[in-house]
Amino acid sequence: MRLKGKMFMAVGQDGNIFHGLRHPRKDLMDLFGVRHASKMYEETASGKSQHVGYVVGGRWISVYRVTPFKEEE
């Protein structure tokens, strides 16, 4: 079975995991019943900032893209 589009998962600051997100920002705002989410950034070793998730309803949530694991034998 092949799913169309990208899939995401998120991990909250308290360890809660949210699976099956298609539009992470929108889906998380709907889940927590809020109308605003701020981007969350992380500084890399080279000193640059990269977007890693969202702050939704006072919760820090890291977002990850889910990719299929395929291994040739």
Backbone torsions as a table, in degrees:
resi	resn	phi	psi	omega
1	MET	NA	129.3	-179.9
2	ARG	-115.2	126.7	179.0
3	LEU	-90.8	139.7	177.3
4	LYS	-84.6	140.2	177.7
5	GLY	84.3	172.6	-179.3
6	LYS	-82.8	149.0	176.1
7	MET	-119.6	146.7	-179.2
8	PHE	-132.0	158.8	170.2
9	MET	-133.4	160.0	-178.9
10	ALA	-135.9	150.0	177.7
11	VAL	-126.5	122.6	180.0
12	GLY	-80.4	166.0	-178.7
13	GLN	-61.5	-22.8	179.8
14	ASP	-94.5	4.1	177.1
15	GLY	93.8	-3.9	176.6
16	ASN	-66.6	140.0	-177.2
17	ILE	-113.9	136.4	-179.5
18	PHE	-120.9	115.6	-175.7
19	HIS	-102.4	163.5	170.1
20	GLY	70.8	32.6	179.5
21	LEU	-86.0	129.5	176.1
22	ARG	-96.5	-40.0	179.0
23	HIS	-127.8	88.0	-167.5
24	PRO	-52.7	-48.4	-177.4
25	ARG	-60.9	-51.4	-178.2
26	LYS	-63.8	-46.4	-178.6
27	ASP	-61.6	-41.0	179.9
28	LEU	-69.7	-39.1	176.9
29	MET	-63.0	-41.9	177.4
30	ASP	-63.0	-42.2	-178.5
31	LEU	-61.2	-40.4	-177.3
32	PHE	-96.5	-0.3	176.2
33	GLY	67.0	38.1	178.3
34	VAL	-121.0	164.9	-176.9
35	ARG	-111.6	5.2	-177.8
36	HIS	-143.3	142.4	173.8
37	ALA	-140.9	134.6	177.7
38	SER	-100.1	146.9	176.0
39	LYS	-70.8	146.3	177.4
40	MET	-113.6	133.5	-176.8
41	TYR	-118.4	156.9	177.5
42	GLU	-133.4	141.1	179.2
43	GLU	-87.8	132.7	179.1
44	THR	-84.4	172.2	179.5
45	ALA	-62.0	-28.2	-179.6
46	SER	-83.3	0.5	177.0
47	GLY	91.5	1.2	178.4
48	LYS	-89.6	157.7	177.3
49	SER	-99.5	143.3	175.5
50	GLN	-134.2	143.6	-179.5
51	HIS	-73.2	124.5	-176.4
52	VAL	-123.4	-6.5	-179.0
53	GLY	170.0	-153.6	-175.7
54	TYR	-139.4	155.2	168.7
55	VAL	-104.8	112.2	-174.6
56	VAL	-123.4	118.7	179.0
57	GLY	56.4	36.9	-179.9
58	GLY	79.8	4.2	179.7
59	ARG	-105.2	136.2	175.4
60	TRP	-88.2	122.9	-175.8
61	ILE	-130.3	118.4	176.6
62	SER	-86.2	138.7	-176.8
63	VAL	-114.8	139.1	-179.5
64	TYR	-129.6	139.6	174.0
65	ARG	-82.8	135.5	-179.6
66	VAL	-96.1	124.3	177.3
67	THR	-121.8	149.1	180.0
68	PRO	-66.2	144.5	175.7
69	PHE	-97.4	115.8	178.9
70	LYS	-127.2	133.6	-178.5
71	GLU	-134.1	126.9	177.7
72	GLU	-85.5	144.2	179.2
73	GLU	-101.0	NA	NA
